[in-house]
């Protein structure tokens, strides 16, 4: 097993995955809130 050297890891893939996750959560939240507002107005 290779020895780990602090600061030598390439985190580009993890950063890209995290950015996509944040984008997914943001859009999911916007769509959920929009749906709830629509239902409240349509049911009102």
Residue frames relative to the residue before (quaternion, step in Angstrom):
aa qw qx qy qz dx dy dz
X 1.0000 0.0000 0.0000 0.0000 0.00 0.00 0.00
X 0.4598 -0.6972 0.4783 0.2714 3.58 -0.88 0.91
X 0.4694 -0.6681 0.5013 0.2864 3.51 -1.12 0.70
X 0.4121 -0.7180 0.5103 0.2327 3.57 -0.95 0.92
X 0.1290 -0.7682 0.6238 0.0635 3.54 -0.97 0.92
X 0.4459 -0.7151 0.4669 0.2679 3.62 -0.56 1.13
X 0.8090 0.2650 -0.2119 0.4800 3.55 -0.96 0.92
X 0.6286 0.5692 -0.3369 0.4092 3.59 1.23 -0.01
X 0.5457 0.6379 -0.3957 0.3725 3.60 1.24 -0.15
X 0.3263 -0.7165 0.5819 0.2037 3.56 -1.04 0.84
X 0.1357 -0.8415 0.5225 0.0234 3.56 -0.38 1.26
X 0.2879 0.7942 -0.4995 0.1920 3.63 1.18 0.32
X 0.6666 0.5005 -0.3109 0.4566 3.59 0.91 -0.90
X 0.6597 0.5025 -0.3131 0.4629 3.59 0.93 -0.85
X 0.6478 0.5158 -0.3208 0.4596 3.59 0.99 -0.81
X 0.6503 0.5075 -0.3111 0.4720 3.59 1.00 -0.81
X 0.6446 0.5164 -0.3116 0.4698 3.59 0.98 -0.85
X 0.6601 0.5034 -0.3050 0.4668 3.57 0.95 -0.89
X 0.6391 0.5206 -0.3263 0.4627 3.60 0.96 -0.82
X 0.6586 0.4930 -0.3079 0.4779 3.60 0.99 -0.81
X 0.6250 0.5344 -0.3319 0.4621 3.58 1.04 -0.75
X 0.6577 0.5002 -0.3068 0.4724 3.59 0.91 -0.90
X 0.6367 0.5225 -0.3228 0.4663 3.60 0.99 -0.83
X 0.6507 0.5184 -0.3035 0.4645 3.60 0.96 -0.90
X 0.6726 0.4892 -0.2947 0.4705 3.59 0.90 -0.92
X 0.6416 0.5284 -0.3231 0.4524 3.58 0.97 -0.83
X 0.6906 0.4597 -0.2823 0.4816 3.60 0.83 -0.95
X 0.6230 0.5409 -0.3369 0.4536 3.59 1.03 -0.73
X 0.6548 0.5037 -0.3007 0.4766 3.56 1.01 -0.83
X 0.6523 0.5139 -0.3142 0.4600 3.59 0.92 -0.89
X 0.6738 0.4854 -0.2980 0.4707 3.58 0.90 -0.91
X 0.6478 0.5179 -0.3204 0.4577 3.61 0.96 -0.81
X 0.6777 0.4776 -0.2935 0.4759 3.58 0.89 -0.91
X 0.6321 0.5300 -0.3285 0.4601 3.58 1.01 -0.77
X 0.6469 0.5117 -0.3115 0.4719 3.56 1.01 -0.83
X 0.6604 0.5052 -0.3100 0.4610 3.59 0.93 -0.84
X 0.6462 0.5038 -0.3196 0.4758 3.59 0.97 -0.80
X 0.6414 0.5231 -0.3155 0.4641 3.57 0.95 -0.85
X 0.6711 0.4932 -0.2973 0.4668 3.58 0.89 -0.90
X 0.6430 0.5185 -0.3218 0.4628 3.59 1.01 -0.80
X 0.6864 0.4706 -0.2893 0.4729 3.59 0.96 -0.83
X 0.6787 0.4908 -0.2896 0.4633 3.59 0.98 -0.83
X 0.7082 0.4528 -0.2520 0.4796 3.57 1.12 -0.64
X 0.5425 0.7137 -0.3346 0.2907 3.52 1.30 -0.51
